[in-house]
Amino acid sequence: MNLVNESYATESSLIDSLLLEFGKADLQASIALLPGLSQLIDELSTIEAEFEEAQLAFQTEKATDGNKESATEIKKELLTVINEKLVVYLRAMVMVDETKYGAFVGVVSQIIDDMNVIIKKRKKTVVPEITGV
């Protein structure tokens, strides 16, 4: 039996089959005659169960990786929030009380302008930019 060259799934299935065979009543007398074999079978069973648990956790994690948003999707959402909510809110607050909010809105506007310049320098393609305040 050559388990080493098999895939994890095949190897695990073959080990499970082997453990089932070792568990059969007609083999118990023969297993008992060989010193230490019973302990090795128990150890193999324990290690196989731990491997299957780890493999399941890995596969579950791998499956959930596909559900994560990409950086491009997050960027689009962020630009929408900034352009359609934050900038609109800041413009409204300046209209409400320019002396109170004007300096802050000016700083935010400058930061947005600086980031747009940096992005334009990094990318030669057209990138949607954040609208100024």
Contacts in CASP RR format, 6 or more apart in sequence:
PFRMAT RR
TARGET T0000
AUTHOR 0000-0000-0000
METHOD contacts of the structure
MODEL  1
MNLVNESYATESSLIDSLLLEFGKADLQASIALLPGLSQLIDELSTIEAE
FEEAQLAFQTEKATDGNKESATEIKKELLTVINEKLVVYLRAMVMVDETK
YGAFVGVVSQIIDDMNVIIKKRKKTVVPEITGV
1 14 0 8 1.000
1 18 0 8 1.000
3 11 0 8 1.000
3 14 0 8 1.000
3 15 0 8 1.000
4 11 0 8 1.000
6 14 0 8 1.000
8 55 0 8 1.000
12 48 0 8 1.000
12 51 0 8 1.000
12 52 0 8 1.000
12 55 0 8 1.000
15 44 0 8 1.000
15 48 0 8 1.000
16 48 0 8 1.000
19 41 0 8 1.000
19 44 0 8 1.000
19 45 0 8 1.000
19 48 0 8 1.000
21 27 0 8 1.000
22 31 0 8 1.000
22 41 0 8 1.000
23 41 0 8 1.000
31 37 0 8 1.000
31 38 0 8 1.000
31 41 0 8 1.000
32 38 0 8 1.000
79 128 0 8 1.000
79 130 0 8 1.000
82 112 0 8 1.000
82 130 0 8 1.000
83 130 0 8 1.000
83 131 0 8 1.000
86 108 0 8 1.000
87 112 0 8 1.000
87 130 0 8 1.000
87 131 0 8 1.000
87 132 0 8 1.000
87 133 0 8 1.000
90 101 0 8 1.000
90 104 0 8 1.000
90 105 0 8 1.000
90 108 0 8 1.000
90 109 0 8 1.000
90 133 0 8 1.000
91 105 0 8 1.000
91 133 0 8 1.000
93 101 0 8 1.000
93 105 0 8 1.000
94 101 0 8 1.000
94 102 0 8 1.000
94 105 0 8 1.000
94 133 0 8 1.000
105 133 0 8 1.000
106 133 0 8 1.000
108 133 0 8 1.000
109 132 0 8 1.000
109 133 0 8 1.000
112 130 0 8 1.000
112 131 0 8 1.000
112 132 0 8 1.000
112 133 0 8 1.000
113 132 0 8 1.000
115 130 0 8 1.000
116 129 0 8 1.000
116 130 0 8 1.000
119 127 0 8 1.000
119 129 0 8 1.000
120 127 0 8 1.000
120 129 0 8 1.000
END
